[in-house]
């Protein structure tokens, strides 16, 4: 079950950046905004699509568990954890898509947060002194809920609150940015690397160019000296 939540988190994260920042990168949102639609309208449609997908996934998981004859309370809490984890990383993808000006950068940042959440959950499970850190990650909160074992409601509620936070931040960020831009500006140019050109210019000149490096006197001086005339000069 935990592996399924990890897969859903990474999948919805990629989808969130694809249907928002990816559509901007391809120019499709330029066409849509040419009509009556606004930036917030397109953002709301993307967020609503992700929320509906999370509801369908969680409902399908919970209904499948109930149909197989498991405890209904455990099935409901597990479905709630699936919904909270899926929405948490979907909203994270929406938030990073508003922060950064390209899909690749937004996906990279969101994936780094996903990796940090997994690492934090492993530390909370493996180190007793860091057990409190499980309350800071969706994976840890889903584990603390413990469906079919303890059936704790408090971690599930905290998980839902944690899922809403990045969505609210994404909505706020979408209000303060322009189409094609982000709240964080990244430089697309880098300094030229001149080390290779320096090394090439410092090499010794070839032999056929050695004559061109001589002084002007050596180039213009004749090979044999011109004899001086000692006799009288003819009149002109």
MDAnalysis code that builds the backbone (N, CA, C; Angstrom):
import MDAnalysis as mda
import numpy as np

u = mda.Universe.empty(708, n_residues=236, atom_resindex=np.repeat(np.arange(236), 3), trajectory=True)
u.add_TopologyAttr("name", ["N", "CA", "C"] * 236)
u.add_TopologyAttr("resid", np.arange(1, 237))
u.add_TopologyAttr("resname", ["UNK", "UNK", "UNK", "UNK", "UNK", "UNK", "UNK", "UNK", "UNK", "UNK", "UNK", "UNK", "UNK", "UNK", "UNK", "UNK", "UNK", "UNK", "UNK", "UNK", "UNK", "UNK", "UNK", "UNK", "UNK", "UNK", "UNK", "UNK", "UNK", "UNK", "UNK", "UNK", "UNK", "UNK", "UNK", "UNK", "UNK", "UNK", "UNK", "UNK", "UNK", "UNK", "UNK", "UNK", "UNK", "UNK", "UNK", "UNK", "UNK", "UNK", "UNK", "UNK", "UNK", "UNK", "UNK", "UNK", "UNK", "UNK", "UNK", "UNK", "UNK", "UNK", "UNK", "UNK", "UNK", "UNK", "UNK", "UNK", "UNK", "UNK", "UNK", "UNK", "UNK", "UNK", "UNK", "UNK", "UNK", "UNK", "UNK", "UNK", "UNK", "UNK", "UNK", "UNK", "UNK", "UNK", "UNK", "UNK", "UNK", "UNK", "UNK", "UNK", "UNK", "UNK", "UNK", "UNK", "UNK", "UNK", "UNK", "UNK", "UNK", "UNK", "UNK", "UNK", "UNK", "UNK", "UNK", "UNK", "UNK", "UNK", "UNK", "UNK", "UNK", "UNK", "UNK", "UNK", "UNK", "UNK", "UNK", "UNK", "UNK", "UNK", "UNK", "UNK", "UNK", "UNK", "UNK", "UNK", "UNK", "UNK", "UNK", "UNK", "UNK", "UNK", "UNK", "UNK", "UNK", "UNK", "UNK", "UNK", "UNK", "UNK", "UNK", "UNK", "UNK", "UNK", "UNK", "UNK", "UNK", "UNK", "UNK", "UNK", "UNK", "UNK", "UNK", "UNK", "UNK", "UNK", "UNK", "UNK", "UNK", "UNK", "UNK", "UNK", "UNK", "UNK", "UNK", "UNK", "UNK", "UNK", "UNK", "UNK", "UNK", "UNK", "UNK", "UNK", "UNK", "UNK", "UNK", "UNK", "UNK", "UNK", "UNK", "UNK", "UNK", "UNK", "UNK", "UNK", "UNK", "UNK", "UNK", "UNK", "UNK", "UNK", "UNK", "UNK", "UNK", "UNK", "UNK", "UNK", "UNK", "UNK", "UNK", "UNK", "UNK", "UNK", "UNK", "UNK", "UNK", "UNK", "UNK", "UNK", "UNK", "UNK", "UNK", "UNK", "UNK", "UNK", "UNK", "UNK", "UNK", "UNK", "UNK", "UNK", "UNK", "UNK", "UNK", "UNK", "UNK", "UNK", "UNK", "UNK", "UNK", "UNK", "UNK", "UNK"])
u.atoms.positions = np.array([
    [0.825, -1.204, 0.000],
    [0.000, 0.000, 0.000],
    [0.861, 1.257, 0.000],
    [1.956, 1.220, 0.753],
    [2.828, 2.389, 0.818],
    [3.485, 2.635, -0.532],
    [3.854, 1.572, -1.240],
    [4.439, 1.747, -2.565],
    [3.442, 2.370, -3.528],
    [2.164, 2.019, -3.379],
    [1.135, 2.617, -4.228],
    [1.028, 4.116, -3.964],
    [1.126, 4.526, -2.702],
    [1.060, 5.950, -2.389],
    [2.261, 6.685, -2.955],
    [3.435, 6.073, -2.903],
    [4.627, 6.705, -3.478],
    [4.470, 6.891, -4.986],
    [3.930, 5.873, -5.658],
    [3.739, 5.960, -7.104],
    [2.706, 7.025, -7.457],
    [1.618, 7.077, -6.698],
    [0.599, 8.084, -6.958],
    [1.131, 9.487, -6.715],
    [1.974, 9.653, -5.689],
    [2.537, 10.970, -5.399],
    [3.409, 11.456, -6.549],
    [4.296, 10.596, -7.033],
    [5.170, 10.994, -8.130],
    [4.386, 11.198, -9.418],
    [3.373, 10.369, -9.657],
    [2.585, 10.506, -10.876],
    [1.786, 11.788, -10.923],
    [1.098, 12.113, -9.827],
    [0.301, 13.339, -9.807],
    [1.194, 14.576, -9.823],
    [2.362, 14.489, -9.268],
    [3.320, 15.597, -9.308],
    [3.696, 15.915, -10.757],
    [4.003, 14.878, -11.529],
    [4.367, 15.076, -12.929],
    [3.196, 15.598, -13.747],
    [2.008, 15.088, -13.463],
    [0.826, 15.540, -14.190],
    [0.537, 17.009, -13.875],
    [0.717, 17.407, -12.622],
    [0.432, 18.786, -12.223],
    [1.323, 19.776, -12.963],
    [2.606, 19.483, -13.068],
    [3.491, 20.381, -13.799],
    [3.246, 20.310, -15.301],
    [2.763, 19.175, -15.772],
    [2.519, 19.023, -17.215],
    [1.325, 19.846, -17.671],
    [0.221, 19.824, -16.920],
    [-0.988, 20.500, -17.385],
    [-0.998, 21.979, -17.033],
    [-0.005, 22.456, -16.343],
    [0.079, 23.886, -16.034],
    [1.284, 24.514, -16.747],
    [2.453, 24.318, -16.194],
    [3.648, 24.926, -16.774],
    [3.974, 24.324, -18.139],
    [3.701, 23.050, -18.329],
    [3.944, 22.441, -19.627],
    [3.074, 23.050, -20.714],
    [1.816, 23.360, -20.402],
    [0.939, 23.997, -21.376],
    [1.393, 25.419, -21.691],
    [1.948, 26.091, -20.712],
    [2.487, 27.427, -20.969],
    [3.721, 27.359, -21.858],
    [4.584, 26.381, -21.610],
    [5.801, 26.258, -22.413],
    [5.494, 25.979, -23.881],
    [4.439, 25.221, -24.151],
    [4.081, 24.909, -25.531],
    [3.273, 26.020, -26.203],
    [2.826, 27.007, -25.426],
    [2.072, 28.120, -25.995],
    [0.579, 27.907, -26.073],
    [0.055, 26.817, -25.527],
    [-1.394, 26.566, -25.613],
    [-2.180, 27.543, -24.743],
    [-1.618, 27.926, -23.620],
    [-2.326, 28.873, -22.772],
    [-2.398, 30.253, -23.424],
    [-1.459, 30.579, -24.302],
    [-1.549, 31.842, -25.030],
    [-2.810, 31.887, -25.887],
    [-3.129, 30.753, -26.509],
    [-4.334, 30.698, -27.329],
    [-5.597, 30.787, -26.478],
    [-5.595, 30.103, -25.347],
    [-6.783, 30.118, -24.489],
    [-7.010, 31.490, -23.869],
    [-5.925, 32.165, -23.518],
    [-6.053, 33.485, -22.911],
    [-6.370, 34.565, -23.936],
    [-6.338, 34.200, -25.218],
    [-6.736, 35.157, -26.237],
    [-8.228, 35.417, -26.242],
    [-9.003, 34.571, -25.576],
    [-10.444, 34.762, -25.479],
    [-10.840, 35.404, -24.158],
    [-11.879, 34.854, -23.550],
    [-12.394, 35.414, -22.304],
    [-11.760, 34.790, -21.066],
    [-11.027, 33.724, -21.254],
    [-10.440, 33.037, -20.094],
    [-9.335, 33.887, -19.479],
    [-9.178, 33.750, -18.169],
    [-8.123, 34.431, -17.439],
    [-7.138, 33.394, -16.899],
    [-6.014, 33.902, -16.400],
    [-4.995, 33.016, -15.857],
    [-5.549, 32.185, -14.703],
    [-6.290, 32.806, -13.815],
    [-6.829, 32.083, -12.663],
    [-7.875, 31.057, -13.085],
    [-8.573, 31.320, -14.182],
    [-9.544, 30.339, -14.675],
    [-8.845, 29.052, -15.125],
    [-7.760, 29.217, -15.862],
    [-7.014, 28.042, -16.302],
    [-6.382, 27.309, -15.123],
    [-5.893, 28.067, -14.167],
    [-5.328, 27.427, -12.978],
    [-6.395, 26.661, -12.202],
    [-7.582, 27.247, -12.067],
    [-8.664, 26.578, -11.335],
    [-9.096, 25.298, -12.043],
    [-9.111, 25.313, -13.372],
    [-9.470, 24.102, -14.107],
    [-8.444, 22.994, -13.884],
    [-7.171, 23.359, -13.903],
    [-6.133, 22.354, -13.675],
    [-6.218, 21.794, -12.260],
    [-6.409, 22.685, -11.274],
    [-6.518, 22.226, -9.884],
    [-7.756, 21.365, -9.681],
    [-8.863, 21.736, -10.292],
    [-10.070, 20.937, -10.173],
    [-9.927, 19.560, -10.817],
    [-9.220, 19.501, -11.939],
    [-8.983, 18.209, -12.592],
    [-8.158, 17.285, -11.705],
    [-7.128, 17.833, -11.081],
    [-6.294, 17.026, -10.193],
    [-7.073, 16.572, -8.960],
    [-7.899, 17.455, -8.402],
    [-8.692, 17.087, -7.230],
    [-9.703, 15.994, -7.574],
    [-10.332, 16.106, -8.736],
    [-11.286, 15.076, -9.150],
    [-10.589, 13.739, -9.362],
    [-9.401, 13.766, -9.955],
    [-8.653, 12.519, -10.145],
    [-8.275, 11.895, -8.812],
    [-7.882, 12.727, -7.827],
    [-7.534, 12.198, -6.506],
    [-8.749, 11.581, -5.822],
    [-9.901, 12.218, -5.975],
    [-11.128, 11.668, -5.379],
    [-11.480, 10.321, -6.007],
    [-11.382, 10.226, -7.305],
    [-11.705, 8.967, -7.981],
    [-10.742, 7.853, -7.581],
    [-9.460, 8.185, -7.482],
    [-8.481, 7.163, -7.082],
    [-8.749, 6.679, -5.662],
    [-8.945, 7.638, -4.739],
    [-9.170, 7.262, -3.336],
    [-10.476, 6.497, -3.170],
    [-11.511, 6.918, -3.878],
    [-12.796, 6.224, -3.782],
    [-12.697, 4.801, -4.328],
    [-11.978, 4.672, -5.439],
    [-11.807, 3.335, -5.997],
    [-11.029, 2.408, -5.077],
    [-9.990, 2.934, -4.432],
    [-9.206, 2.110, -3.504],
    [-10.044, 1.694, -2.299],
    [-10.746, 2.668, -1.706],
    [-11.556, 2.365, -0.519],
    [-12.695, 1.401, -0.867],
    [-13.362, 1.636, -1.988],
    [-14.465, 0.746, -2.378],
    [-13.956, -0.664, -2.661],
    [-12.799, -0.763, -3.292],
    [-12.237, -2.086, -3.544],
    [-11.915, -2.835, -2.271],
    [-11.412, -2.139, -1.261],
    [-11.106, -2.787, 0.017],
    [-12.372, -3.232, 0.734],
    [-13.434, -2.406, 0.643],
    [-14.693, -2.777, 1.298],
    [-15.320, -3.983, 0.598],
    [-15.241, -4.004, -0.721],
    [-15.842, -5.114, -1.477],
    [-15.151, -6.435, -1.163],
    [-13.862, -6.381, -0.902],
    [-13.128, -7.610, -0.589],
    [-13.388, -8.109, 0.828],
    [-14.168, -7.363, 1.612],
    [-14.551, -7.827, 2.944],
    [-13.704, -7.307, 4.078],
    [-12.885, -6.286, 3.858],
    [-12.070, -5.739, 4.937],
    [-12.903, -4.810, 5.805],
    [-12.313, -4.365, 6.901],
    [-13.002, -3.464, 7.826],
    [-13.282, -2.138, 7.139],
    [-14.501, -1.658, 7.269],
    [-14.900, -0.425, 6.579],
    [-14.175, 0.801, 7.127],
    [-13.926, 0.826, 8.430],
    [-13.210, 1.965, 9.011],
    [-11.776, 2.038, 8.497],
    [-11.119, 0.904, 8.480],
    [-9.758, 0.869, 7.948],
    [-9.727, 1.232, 6.474],
    [-10.711, 0.758, 5.716],
    [-10.765, 1.085, 4.294],
    [-10.996, 2.574, 4.086],
    [-11.860, 3.175, 4.898],
    [-12.120, 4.611, 4.777],
    [-10.882, 5.432, 5.117],
    [-10.191, 5.058, 6.175],
    [-8.987, 5.803, 6.552],
    [-7.866, 5.621, 5.531],
    [-7.757, 4.417, 4.981],
    [-6.737, 4.215, 3.961],
    [-7.051, 5.031, 2.708],
    [-8.305, 5.054, 2.299],
    [-8.681, 5.885, 1.166],
    [-8.449, 7.356, 1.427],
    [-8.681, 7.782, 2.680],
    [-8.424, 9.180, 3.051],
    [-6.937, 9.492, 2.972],
    [-6.106, 8.546, 3.379],
    [-4.650, 8.749, 3.288],
    [-4.188, 8.806, 1.832],
    [-4.798, 7.969, 0.997],
    [-4.456, 8.007, -0.431],
    [-4.843, 9.355, -1.027],
    [-6.018, 9.836, -0.674],
    [-6.462, 11.130, -1.180],
    [-5.555, 12.251, -0.682],
    [-5.225, 12.250, 0.606],
    [-4.384, 13.313, 1.153],
    [-2.986, 13.321, 0.560],
    [-2.389, 12.144, 0.406],
    [-1.038, 12.079, -0.170],
    [-1.041, 12.510, -1.631],
    [-2.060, 12.051, -2.373],
    [-2.137, 12.419, -3.790],
    [-2.327, 13.916, -3.956],
    [-3.196, 14.524, -3.164],
    [-3.448, 15.951, -3.281],
    [-2.267, 16.779, -2.779],
    [-1.572, 16.276, -1.788],
    [-0.423, 17.023, -1.264],
    [0.629, 17.240, -2.345],
    [0.948, 16.203, -3.101],
    [1.991, 16.334, -4.115],
    [1.451, 16.891, -5.429],
    [0.153, 16.751, -5.667],
    [-0.433, 17.438, -6.809],
    [-0.384, 18.956, -6.604],
    [-0.755, 19.390, -5.403],
    [-0.675, 20.822, -5.099],
    [0.766, 21.304, -5.029],
    [1.672, 20.431, -4.625],
    [3.084, 20.804, -4.653],
    [3.549, 21.067, -6.083],
    [3.126, 20.203, -7.025],
    [3.454, 20.437, -8.420],
    [2.850, 21.725, -8.951],
    [1.617, 22.035, -8.534],
    [1.014, 23.304, -8.926],
    [1.794, 24.487, -8.377],
    [2.265, 24.361, -7.160],
    [2.989, 25.464, -6.527],
    [4.337, 25.715, -7.200],
    [5.091, 24.653, -7.451],
    [6.387, 24.836, -8.106],
    [6.219, 25.331, -9.542],
    [5.101, 24.987, -10.183],
    [4.845, 25.480, -11.530],
    [4.599, 26.984, -11.547],
    [4.138, 27.537, -10.431],
    [3.966, 28.991, -10.349],
    [5.255, 29.694, -9.943],
    [6.122, 28.977, -9.278],
    [7.362, 29.595, -8.808],
    [8.398, 29.721, -9.909],
    [8.578, 28.679, -10.708],
    [9.681, 28.605, -11.658],
    [9.166, 28.768, -13.090],
    [9.986, 29.319, -13.992],
    [9.510, 29.687, -15.330],
    [9.557, 28.572, -16.365],
    [9.870, 27.351, -16.006],
    [9.909, 26.257, -16.976],
    [9.419, 24.981, -16.314],
    [8.930, 24.070, -17.147],
    [8.405, 22.815, -16.616],
    [9.515, 21.966, -16.015],
    [10.671, 21.916, -16.660],
    [11.765, 21.086, -16.156],
    [12.222, 21.558, -14.776],
    [12.331, 22.864, -14.593],
    [12.745, 23.388, -13.288],
    [11.688, 23.119, -12.227],
    [10.415, 23.303, -12.578],
    [9.339, 23.045, -11.614],
    [9.282, 21.574, -11.226],
    [9.421, 20.690, -12.200],
    [9.404, 19.253, -11.911],
    [10.614, 18.857, -11.071],
    [11.761, 19.435, -11.363],
    [12.958, 19.124, -10.574],
    [12.823, 19.538, -9.125],
    [12.287, 20.728, -8.881],
    [12.116, 21.181, -7.501],
    [11.096, 20.330, -6.762],
    [9.975, 20.040, -7.407],
    [8.957, 19.214, -6.758],
    [9.474, 17.799, -6.491],
    [10.250, 17.255, -7.403],
    [10.813, 15.922, -7.193],
    [11.809, 15.921, -6.041],
    [12.560, 17.007, -5.900],
    [13.486, 17.104, -4.773],
    [12.736, 17.133, -3.445],
    [11.618, 17.833, -3.400],
    [10.803, 17.850, -2.174],
    [10.221, 16.466, -1.901],
    [9.815, 15.772, -2.956],
    [9.321, 14.404, -2.790],
    [10.400, 13.495, -2.213],
    [11.614, 13.599, -2.735],
    [12.712, 12.799, -2.188],
    [13.017, 13.145, -0.747],
    [12.961, 14.434, -0.413],
    [13.202, 14.845, 0.975],
    [12.118, 14.304, 1.906],
    [10.871, 14.266, 1.419],
    [9.787, 13.720, 2.236],
    [9.981, 12.225, 2.490],
    [10.415, 11.495, 1.471],
    [10.695, 10.075, 1.657],
    [11.862, 9.861, 2.626],
    [12.892, 10.658, 2.493],
    [14.041, 10.539, 3.390],
    [13.648, 10.867, 4.823],
    [12.834, 11.884, 4.996],
    [12.401, 12.258, 6.337],
    [11.555, 11.165, 6.968],
    [10.735, 10.525, 6.178],
    [9.922, 9.422, 6.707],
    [10.811, 8.244, 7.134],
    [11.850, 7.931, 6.336],
    [12.752, 6.839, 6.700],
    [13.531, 7.154, 7.966],
    [13.950, 8.407, 8.115],
    [14.652, 8.793, 9.342],
    [13.725, 8.709, 10.555],
    [12.466, 9.103, 10.368],
    [11.512, 9.028, 11.475],
    [11.251, 7.590, 11.898],
    [11.268, 6.659, 10.933],
    [11.040, 5.259, 11.272],
    [12.292, 4.586, 11.837],
    [13.467, 5.045, 11.410],
    [14.692, 4.361, 11.811],
    [15.380, 4.939, 13.024],
    [15.156, 6.214, 13.324],
    [15.812, 6.877, 14.457],
    [14.737, 7.261, 15.463],
    [14.856, 6.734, 16.659],
    [13.829, 6.985, 17.672],
    [13.747, 8.453, 18.034],
    [14.895, 9.125, 18.084],
    [14.905, 10.537, 18.462],
    [14.243, 11.422, 17.414],
    [14.095, 10.920, 16.189],
    [13.473, 11.701, 15.109],
    [12.082, 11.197, 14.763],
    [11.462, 10.488, 15.665],
    [10.125, 9.958, 15.388],
    [9.107, 11.075, 15.168],
    [9.326, 12.227, 15.789],
    [8.405, 13.352, 15.619],
    [8.395, 13.880, 14.187],
    [9.448, 13.615, 13.420],
    [9.524, 14.127, 12.048],
    [8.495, 13.487, 11.129],
    [7.897, 12.375, 11.553],
    [6.867, 11.742, 10.724],
    [5.650, 12.640, 10.554],
    [5.445, 13.578, 11.463],
    [4.318, 14.495, 11.361],
    [4.553, 15.606, 10.345],
    [5.734, 15.653, 9.744],
    [6.063, 16.710, 8.796],
    [6.000, 16.248, 7.350],
    [5.715, 14.993, 7.111],
    [5.687, 14.455, 5.761],
    [4.393, 13.682, 5.524],
    [3.819, 13.750, 4.337],
    [2.580, 12.996, 4.083],
    [2.738, 11.500, 4.271],
    [3.897, 10.953, 3.918],
    [4.100, 9.511, 4.085],
    [4.123, 9.124, 5.563],
    [4.750, 9.944, 6.382],
    [4.781, 9.667, 7.813],
    [3.410, 9.784, 8.456],
    [2.615, 10.759, 8.013],
    [1.266, 10.919, 8.566],
    [0.368, 9.754, 8.151],
    [0.526, 9.270, 6.932],
    [-0.260, 8.105, 6.517],
    [0.123, 6.874, 7.324],
    [1.418, 6.747, 7.646],
    [1.845, 5.616, 8.464],
    [1.336, 5.749, 9.901],
    [1.309, 6.988, 10.411],
    [0.810, 7.193, 11.780],
    [-0.692, 6.953, 11.876],
    [-1.407, 7.108, 10.779],
    [-2.842, 6.811, 10.798],
    [-3.090, 5.329, 11.055],
    [-2.233, 4.488, 10.467],
    [-2.259, 3.038, 10.693],
    [-3.641, 2.442, 10.450],
    [-4.140, 2.472, 9.199],
    [-5.431, 1.832, 8.921],
    [-5.383, 0.329, 9.201],
    [-6.490, -0.187, 9.670],
    [-6.651, -1.594, 10.021],
    [-5.849, -1.985, 11.264],
    [-5.150, -1.052, 11.890],
    [-4.418, -1.359, 13.115],
    [-4.897, -0.449, 14.236],
    [-4.437, 0.789, 14.231],
    [-4.869, 1.745, 15.247],
    [-6.053, 2.585, 14.797],
    [-6.171, 2.796, 13.489],
    [-7.256, 3.613, 12.930],
    [-7.311, 4.988, 13.608],
    [-6.176, 5.687, 13.588],
    [-6.094, 7.002, 14.206],
    [-6.567, 8.067, 13.213],
    [-7.438, 8.932, 13.685],
    [-8.032, 9.955, 12.823],
    [-7.174, 11.217, 12.795],
    [-6.497, 11.542, 13.903],
    [-5.757, 12.811, 13.986],
    [-4.687, 12.943, 12.906],
    [-3.840, 11.935, 12.679],
    [-2.856, 12.094, 11.596],
    [-3.490, 12.285, 10.223],
    [-4.631, 11.659, 9.987],
    [-5.301, 11.823, 8.697],
    [-5.791, 13.254, 8.508],
    [-6.278, 13.862, 9.581],
    [-6.717, 15.258, 9.491],
    [-5.536, 16.196, 9.261],
    [-4.421, 15.925, 9.923],
    [-3.218, 16.732, 9.685],
    [-2.737, 16.569, 8.248],
    [-2.873, 15.364, 7.724],
    [-2.487, 15.107, 6.338],
    [-3.335, 15.928, 5.376],
    [-4.623, 16.017, 5.627],
    [-5.484, 16.825, 4.770],
    [-5.104, 18.304, 4.843],
    [-4.772, 18.772, 6.034],
    [-4.334, 20.169, 6.178],
    [-3.024, 20.404, 5.434],
    [-2.122, 19.433, 5.508],
    [-0.852, 19.549, 4.803],
    [-1.046, 19.535, 3.293],
    [-2.091, 18.861, 2.830],
    [-2.359, 18.820, 1.394],
    [-2.934, 20.139, 0.894],
    [-3.680, 20.832, 1.746],
    [-4.313, 22.087, 1.331],
    [-3.292, 23.229, 1.265],
    [-2.281, 23.203, 2.112],
    [-1.336, 24.321, 2.224],
    [-0.644, 24.653, 0.903],
    [-0.027, 23.708, 0.184],
    [0.616, 24.086, -1.081],
    [-0.370, 24.527, -2.154],
    [-1.607, 24.036, -2.089],
    [-2.606, 24.489, -3.046],
    [-2.966, 25.945, -2.844],
    [-3.122, 26.345, -1.573],
    [-3.398, 27.753, -1.285],
    [-2.221, 28.639, -1.683],
    [-0.997, 28.155, -1.433],
    [0.185, 28.916, -1.836],
    [0.270, 29.038, -3.356],
    [-0.106, 27.987, -4.074],
    [-0.089, 28.033, -5.539],
    [-1.104, 29.029, -6.077],
    [-2.279, 29.077, -5.472],
    [-3.297, 30.042, -5.891],
    [-2.822, 31.468, -5.663],
    [-2.196, 31.705, -4.532],
    [-1.678, 33.034, -4.239],
    [-0.564, 33.425, -5.202],
    [0.299, 32.465, -5.542],
    [1.386, 32.746, -6.474],
    [0.866, 33.004, -7.880],
    [-0.203, 32.300, -8.280],
    [-0.763, 32.499, -9.612],
    [-1.346, 33.894, -9.790],
    [-1.754, 34.514, -8.721],
    [-2.301, 35.873, -8.788],
    [-1.223, 36.926, -9.015],
    [0.031, 36.604, -8.742],
    [1.098, 37.612, -8.758],
    [2.168, 37.309, -9.802],
    [1.813, 36.646, -10.858],
    [2.795, 36.387, -11.914],
    [2.154, 36.561, -13.272],
    [3.008, 36.738, -14.283],
    [2.543, 36.899, -15.659],
    [2.628, 35.569, -16.402],
    [1.973, 35.509, -17.530],
    [1.996, 34.313, -18.351],
    [3.411, 34.065, -18.869],
    [3.881, 32.839, -18.705],
    [5.222, 32.480, -19.149],
    [6.316, 32.796, -18.167],
    [6.000, 33.468, -17.084],
    [6.999, 33.822, -16.084],
    [6.769, 33.086, -14.793],
    [7.614, 33.359, -13.841],
    [7.510, 32.754, -12.519],
    [7.928, 33.749, -11.461],
    [7.604, 33.433, -10.235],
    [8.011, 34.311, -9.143],
    [9.520, 34.294, -8.947],
    [10.162, 33.206, -9.332],
    [11.619, 33.085, -9.261],
    [12.162, 33.144, -10.685],
    [13.058, 34.081, -10.934],
    [13.637, 34.266, -12.261],
    [14.958, 33.509, -12.323],
    [15.098, 32.665, -13.349],
    [16.313, 31.901, -13.556],
    [17.058, 32.471, -14.753],
    [18.371, 32.587, -14.636],
    [19.192, 33.061, -15.745],
    [19.441, 31.907, -16.713],
    [19.246, 32.185, -17.999],
    [19.423, 31.156, -19.024],
    [20.786, 31.203, -19.681],
    [21.639, 32.160, -19.306],
    [22.979, 32.269, -19.888],
    [24.016, 32.001, -18.816],
    [25.197, 31.583, -19.251],
    [26.292, 31.333, -18.341],
    [27.573, 31.895, -18.928],
    [28.545, 32.097, -18.082],
    [29.793, 32.710, -18.513],
    [30.517, 31.808, -19.495],
    [31.160, 32.456, -20.485],
    [31.897, 31.696, -21.486],
    [33.139, 31.073, -20.864],
    [33.429, 29.857, -21.313],
    [34.596, 29.140, -20.825],
    [35.763, 29.388, -21.777],
    [36.727, 30.193, -21.330],
    [37.837, 30.618, -22.166],
    [39.103, 29.818, -21.908],
    [39.029, 28.816, -21.059],
    [40.235, 28.071, -20.727],
    [40.821, 27.370, -21.952],
    [39.969, 26.808, -22.787],
    [40.457, 26.101, -23.961],
    [41.100, 27.052, -24.956],
    [40.493, 28.232, -25.131],
    [41.068, 29.190, -26.068],
    [42.409, 29.706, -25.570],
    [42.520, 29.877, -24.240],
    [43.804, 30.311, -23.685],
    [44.880, 29.253, -23.917],
    [44.518, 27.990, -23.718],
    [45.503, 26.929, -23.896],
    [45.921, 26.800, -25.353],
    [44.990, 27.037, -26.276],
    [45.325, 26.954, -27.696],
    [46.219, 28.108, -28.110],
    [45.949, 29.310, -27.584],
    [46.760, 30.461, -27.967],
    [48.149, 30.419, -27.368],
    [48.306, 29.685, -26.272],
    [49.606, 29.609, -25.625],
    [50.530, 28.582, -26.241],
    [50.035, 27.822, -27.202],
    [50.895, 26.825, -27.833],
    [51.927, 27.501, -28.741],
    [52.983, 26.788, -29.042],
    [54.038, 27.313, -29.899],
    [53.557, 27.372, -31.343],
    [53.907, 28.459, -32.027],
    [53.481, 28.636, -33.413],
    [54.154, 27.607, -34.288],
    [53.516, 27.137, -35.356],
    [54.133, 26.167, -36.265],
    [55.323, 26.755, -36.993],
    [56.090, 25.855, -37.617],
    [57.330, 26.283, -38.254],
    [57.070, 27.183, -39.446],
    [55.955, 26.925, -40.206],
    [55.708, 27.735, -41.391],
    [55.249, 29.136, -41.044],
    [54.869, 29.360, -39.749],
    [54.491, 30.687, -39.317],
    [55.610, 31.399, -38.584],
    [56.746, 30.721, -38.417],
    [57.827, 31.345, -37.670],
    [58.383, 32.548, -38.402],
    [58.408, 32.484, -39.773],
    [58.940, 33.600, -40.522],
    [58.090, 34.838, -40.415],
    [56.753, 34.631, -40.233],
    [55.868, 35.782, -40.115],
    [55.999, 36.479, -38.793],
    [56.636, 35.813, -37.792],
    [56.783, 36.424, -36.478],
    [58.057, 37.224, -36.351],
    [58.861, 37.346, -37.406],
    [60.098, 38.113, -37.330],
    [59.812, 39.603, -37.313],
    [60.836, 40.356, -37.023],
    [60.705, 41.804, -36.960],
    [60.543, 42.371, -38.351],
    [60.025, 43.597, -38.481],
    [59.874, 44.196, -39.812],
    [61.193, 44.323, -40.538],
    [62.312, 44.613, -39.837],
    [63.604, 44.752, -40.498],
    [64.037, 43.430, -41.125],
    [63.798, 42.314, -40.391],
    [64.224, 41.030, -40.926],
    [63.422, 40.631, -42.136],
    [62.124, 41.083, -42.210],
    [61.337, 40.737, -43.372],
    [61.689, 41.579, -44.587],
    [62.082, 42.843, -44.375],
    [62.342, 43.733, -45.492],
    [63.796, 43.742, -45.927],
    [64.715, 43.246, -45.065],
    [66.124, 43.275, -45.427],
    [66.408, 42.262, -46.519],
    [67.226, 42.616, -47.535],
    [67.525, 41.671, -48.620],
    [68.415, 40.549, -48.142],
    [68.411, 39.495, -48.945],
    [69.228, 38.343, -48.567],
    [70.717, 38.628, -48.767],
    [71.031, 39.342, -49.827],
    [72.425, 39.695, -50.107],
    [72.557, 41.204, -50.084],
    [73.639, 41.760, -49.538],
    [73.788, 43.225, -49.453],
    [73.983, 43.817, -50.837],
    [73.446, 45.013, -51.033],
    [73.596, 45.731, -52.315],
    [74.960, 46.409, -52.376],
    [75.758, 46.170, -53.406],
    [77.093, 46.799, -53.471],
    [76.983, 48.306, -53.641],
    [77.885, 49.016, -52.985],
    [77.902, 50.476, -53.061],
    [78.713, 50.905, -54.273],
    [78.242, 51.864, -55.000],
    [78.942, 52.401, -56.163],
    [79.914, 53.488, -55.715],
    [81.158, 53.350, -56.148],
    [82.196, 54.335, -55.745],
    [82.525, 55.316, -56.841],
    [82.122, 54.994, -58.068],
    [82.437, 55.878, -59.168],
    [81.493, 57.058, -59.261],
    [81.758, 57.933, -60.248],
    [80.866, 59.085, -60.421],
    [79.479, 58.650, -60.875],
    [78.515, 59.346, -60.449],
    [77.134, 59.043, -60.800],
    [76.791, 59.676, -62.137],
    [76.065, 58.995, -62.960],
    [75.675, 59.590, -64.246],
    [74.699, 60.735, -64.033],
    [74.845, 61.765, -64.870],
    [73.909, 62.901, -64.701],
    [72.525, 62.540, -65.169],
    [71.513, 63.104, -64.517],
    [70.124, 62.871, -64.884],
    [69.547, 64.096, -65.555],
])
